[in-house]
């Protein structure tokens, strides 16, 4: 498994806490694995909860109607990179 960056680890921690993922350690999330479907198995409700947590933590909104969401939420690494580009907090 590729190693997480500090930003990815912080995001993984937020993901585990905000979605109450039992039995998942933040450091064990593969940063390149899909967040939805075969990867962590998240669903659309999880995406909404995660977007809200990201908004509170990083100070910007993820739009639910964005055409970029598939790319943004593709993996922990993709989401972390998007946050690093847009965060205000």
Secondary structure, DSSP 8 states (H G I E B T S, - for coil): -----HHHHHHHHHHHHHTT-TT--GGGS-TTSBSBTTSS-B-HHHHHHHHHHHHHHHS----TT-TTHHHHTSBHHHHHHHHHHH---
